[in-house]
Amino acid sequence: MLKPLGDSALLIQLGDEIDSVINQRVHALNALLQHTNGVLETIPAYCTLLVHYDSLNFSFSQIKSLIQENINQADESIYKTPRRLEIPVRYGGASGTDLETVAVSKGISPADVIRIHSEREYTVYMMGFTPGFPYLGMLDERLSMPRLESPRTLVKAGSVAIAGSQTGIYPLDSPGGWHLIGWTPLKLFDPDNEFPFLFSPGDVVKFIPIEDEHA
């Protein structure tokens, strides 16, 4: 469950699958460790938490003991009401250039792809690979698609995409290897804002289809 990584970090493994309860434990523990003496930085993922600690003043065993105390507290604090966000999306056309490809690959219509993608709610499991990018799950298995064999060199900010069992939104213009099915006008990352990220881990997201004004 806890193992050292180098001389100033350790990895906390709370599970080995994408699971909402495990992920809640990860983020509850992450929140608690922000106030733990000796902890310098934490990096949460789906079912793990990487902890960098002050190795000049704390030994691995000391940090491990502090973390084990916090794990028990985290288990008691995961059942909180999540924040719910509705995200407007223009599906298909220039806003979602892969919608037709996904539909053909799955043997369904583009309207089915839109309906299936937008009818369920998703949990923000983790943030990466660019500032503000939310990894959302779980995607309906009927829409599961492998990543592109050759990633695009440029995906525009706001693009809504799918890959594997996940869906996500690109917050910035960046390279990307996911299938683009729509676009949202919302700004996901604003470095000048006191709270720069639209999403936080644990949020619940619902996509709301909107008409393409250029249609």
Phi and psi in degrees as a GROMACS rama.xvg file:
@    title "Ramachandran Plot"
@    xaxis  label "Phi"
@    yaxis  label "Psi"
@TYPE xy
-123.488  127.448  LEU-2
-141.331  144.208  LYS-3
-71.3652  145.538  PRO-4
-126.842  103.117  LEU-5
70.3219  -154.088  GLY-6
-104.944  3.97438  ASP-7
-147.186  24.1242  SER-8
-150.137  157.429  ALA-9
-144.927  155.201  LEU-10
-112.207  128.372  LEU-11
-101.343  119.156  ILE-12
-107.033  111.255  GLN-13
-101.686  -1.87133  LEU-14
177.958  -175.065  GLY-15
-138.356  26.706  ASP-16
-150.335  163.616  GLU-17
-79.0799  109.96  ILE-18
-145.497  134.579  ASP-19
-64.9312  -38.38  SER-20
-68.574  -43.9679  VAL-21
-59.927  -43.8163  ILE-22
-65.1064  -36.541  ASN-23
-61.8776  -39.7877  GLN-24
-63.4498  -41.7329  ARG-25
-57.5964  -48.2281  VAL-26
-77.6865  -28.6935  HIS-27
-66.3823  -42.448  ALA-28
-66.2565  -40.9739  LEU-29
-57.8032  -42.7248  ASN-30
-64.4506  -40.9214  ALA-31
-66.7914  -37.5234  LEU-32
-73.0933  -14.0054  LEU-33
-61.6292  -22.5506  GLN-34
-110.678  16.91  HIS-35
-94.7464  125.087  THR-36
-60.5331  129.742  ASN-37
101.201  -18.3259  GLY-38
-86.1609  124.78  VAL-39
-96.4709  -39.0159  LEU-40
-158.015  145.782  GLU-41
-129.16  145.312  THR-42
-131.522  102.065  ILE-43
-82.8364  147.81  PRO-44
-132.41  -159.797  ALA-45
-60.1554  -52.3766  TYR-46
-134.931  13.9362  CYS-47
-132.254  159.9  THR-48
-137.398  118.98  LEU-49
-91.0817  129.145  LEU-50
-120.965  121.334  VAL-51
-97.9801  130.118  HIS-52
-128.702  166.759  TYR-53
-78.4582  93.0035  ASP-54
-77.0523  -9.75288  SER-55
-76.9171  -27.3161  LEU-56
-118.833  -8.14032  ASN-57
-134.733  137.028  PHE-58
-85.5023  165.475  SER-59
-58.8832  -43.3457  PHE-60
-65.0141  -35.8536  SER-61
-65.7704  -46.9498  GLN-62
-64.3545  -40.4563  ILE-63
-60.4066  -41.5574  LYS-64
-64.8143  -42.0055  SER-65
-63.3372  -40.234  LEU-66
-67.7933  -40.2629  ILE-67
-61.9897  -34.7706  GLN-68
-64.7757  -40.6516  GLU-69
-72.3816  -29.8158  ASN-70
-60.2145  -41.5009  ILE-71
-63.6308  -39.0408  ASN-72
-68.001  -37.9152  GLN-73
-62.7284  -38.9497  ALA-74
-63.4769  -23.8995  ASP-75
-89.0348  -8.87035  GLU-76
-119.351  11.5962  SER-77
-82.5986  -16.6628  ILE-78
-90.6656  68.9658  TYR-79
-115.205  155.332  LYS-80
-73.0206  121.654  THR-81
-75.0533  158.228  PRO-82
-76.5053  137.885  ARG-83
-113.022  128.269  ARG-84
-123.722  135.613  LEU-85
-103.433  128.043  GLU-86
-115.576  114.585  ILE-87
-70.465  137.337  PRO-88
-136.486  130.641  VAL-89
-92.5271  113.263  ARG-90
-91.115  144.864  TYR-91
74.451  -172.966  GLY-92
59.5622  -146.078  GLY-93
-66.9576  -20.2798  ALA-94
-81.4744  -21.5703  SER-95
-146.373  78.2446  GLY-96
-67.2943  -15.4157  THR-97
-101.357  3.67241  ASP-98
-58.4338  -46.556  LEU-99
-63.3091  -41.8466  GLU-100
-61.7022  -43.5726  THR-101
-61.8192  -44.5572  VAL-102
-60.4008  -47.1938  ALA-103
-63.1437  -43.712  VAL-104
-60.3171  -34.9792  SER-105
-95.6106  -2.98993  LYS-106
69.4425  30.5297  GLY-107
-129.851  175.495  ILE-108
-87.6368  159.047  SER-109
-56.7667  -35.9046  PRO-110
-63.6507  -34.9915  ALA-111
-66.1492  -41.2139  ASP-112
-59.3362  -46.093  VAL-113
-62.2991  -46.1955  ILE-114
-62.4287  -47.8435  ARG-115
-63.951  -41.2557  ILE-116
-68.2534  -35.6675  HIS-117
-96.3723  -6.19634  SER-118
-85.2943  -15.0483  GLU-119
-110.72  166.466  ARG-120
-100.627  146.4  GLU-121
-120.134  148.894  TYR-122
-99.567  138.115  THR-123
-79.0814  105.593  VAL-124
-82.7613  -37.8228  TYR-125
-161.874  168.715  MET-126
-118.154  144.607  MET-127
162.571  -163.349  GLY-128
-80.2959  -12.9986  PHE-129
-116.317  162.073  THR-130
-56.6151  121.374  PRO-131
91.6341  -0.179819  GLY-132
-75.11  118.861  PHE-133
-94.0132  129.529  PRO-134
-91.2563  112.853  TYR-135
-110.724  137.553  LEU-136
-148.233  170.323  GLY-137
-101.67  142.134  MET-138
-73.8918  141.033  LEU-139
-56.1069  133.046  ASP-140
-61.1111  -20.3037  GLU-141
-68.2299  -16.2603  ARG-142
-109.854  5.11875  LEU-143
-62.1286  125.846  SER-144
-134.982  140.809  MET-145
-69.1838  157.844  PRO-146
-62.7793  158.185  ARG-147
-61.0066  142.052  LEU-148
-64.4043  -36.1946  GLU-149
-123.774  106.403  SER-150
-58.4009  148.818  PRO-151
-71.5596  147.876  ARG-152
-78.6743  -20.6414  THR-153
-145.659  122.414  LEU-154
-120.461  130.439  VAL-155
-77.5173  150.439  LYS-156
-57.6254  138.869  ALA-157
95.3165  -7.17164  GLY-158
-67.2087  130.835  SER-159
-97.4536  130.115  VAL-160
-140.814  164.543  ALA-161
-132.979  151.278  ILE-162
-165.604  132.599  ALA-163
60.0934  -130.312  GLY-164
-100.048  17.8617  SER-165
-122.634  158.633  GLN-166
-129.918  159.222  THR-167
-161.758  175.77  GLY-168
-133.947  128.305  ILE-169
-77.5663  119.515  TYR-170
-81.5786  -20.8157  PRO-171
-135.258  157.594  LEU-172
-61.2629  124.929  ASP-173
-163.77  166.334  SER-174
-64.4379  160.294  PRO-175
-170.22  146.803  GLY-176
-117.55  17.5067  GLY-177
-96.332  164.088  TRP-178
-83.3066  124.428  HIS-179
-88.302  119.975  LEU-180
-118.283  -8.38703  ILE-181
-171.738  -173.53  GLY-182
-151.6  142.22  TRP-183
-116.879  140.7  THR-184
-77.9537  -6.96588  PRO-185
-69.8483  147.2  LEU-186
-94.2329  119.458  LYS-187
-88.4877  -22.9582  LEU-188
-139.968  122.661  PHE-189
-134.061  98.0991  ASP-190
-63.3245  -16.9832  PRO-191
-88.3075  -7.30758  ASP-192
-86.4505  148.095  ASN-193
-58.9489  -35.5131  GLU-194
-117.144  90.61  PHE-195
-70.1537  -19.5219  PRO-196
-105.588  134.133  PHE-197
-68.7745  -38.5428  LEU-198
-106.047  155.57  PHE-199
-134.689  149.369  SER-200
-54.7605  136.634  PRO-201
98.9547  -18.2022  GLY-202
-61.5809  151.771  ASP-203
-108.465  130.274  VAL-204
-119.644  134.375  VAL-205
-124.464  124.651  LYS-206
-86.1009  132.883  PHE-207
-115.475  111.266  ILE-208
-63.3194  137.265  PRO-209
-129.06  159.25  ILE-210
-74.273  145.618  GLU-211
-76.9652  118.476  ASP-212
-65.1112  -14.8141  GLU-213
-98.2888  -0.284198  HIS-214
